[in-house]
Amino acid sequence: MNNDQLEGKWKQVKGKFKEKYGELTDDDLKYSEGKFDQMLGRLQEKTGNSKETLKKEIEKL
């Protein structure tokens, strides 16, 4: 999945993540090109899930 595909997918699943992980804020879910790993790290910290698990979850949604 390239960055353009990921960005498009992320726009679709952002709301679902906020529903599932209520402690996430809009700031936690901001994505900008080149910052995906940084965002995954923030999600990992907040959810306790591994980066690999989060990537798989994003791809499934």
C-alpha positions in Angstrom: 0.0 0.0 0.0 1.6 3.3 -1.1 1.2 6.6 0.8 -1.6 7.9 -1.5 -3.6 4.7 -0.9 -3.0 4.8 2.8 -4.0 8.4 3.1 -7.3 7.7 1.2 -7.9 4.6 3.4 -7.1 6.6 6.5 -9.7 9.2 5.7 -12.3 6.4 5.6 -11.3 4.7 8.9 -10.5 7.7 11.1 -14.0 7.8 12.5 -14.0 4.1 13.2 -10.8 4.3 15.2 -12.3 7.2 17.2 -15.3 5.0 18.0 -13.2 2.0 18.9 -10.6 3.9 20.9 -12.5 6.6 22.6 -9.3 8.1 24.2 -8.0 9.1 20.8 -8.2 12.8 19.8 -8.2 14.5 16.5 -4.5 15.4 17.1 -3.7 11.8 17.5 -5.4 10.9 14.2 -3.8 13.6 12.1 -1.9 12.2 9.2 0.4 14.1 6.9 2.7 12.7 4.2 5.9 11.4 5.7 4.5 11.2 9.2 2.8 7.9 9.1 5.3 6.1 11.3 5.1 8.9 13.8 1.3 8.6 13.8 1.5 4.9 14.3 3.8 5.3 17.2 1.2 7.7 18.8 -1.6 5.2 18.2 0.6 2.4 19.6 1.2 4.4 22.7 -2.5 5.2 23.2 -4.0 1.8 22.3 -1.3 -0.6 23.5 -1.3 -2.4 20.1 1.8 -3.1 18.0 2.4 -1.1 14.9 1.9 -4.2 12.8 -1.5 -4.9 14.4 -2.5 -1.3 13.8 -1.4 -1.4 10.1 -3.4 -4.7 9.7 -6.4 -3.1 11.3 -6.2 -0.1 9.0 -6.0 -2.3 6.0 -9.0 -4.4 7.1 -11.3 -1.4 7.6 
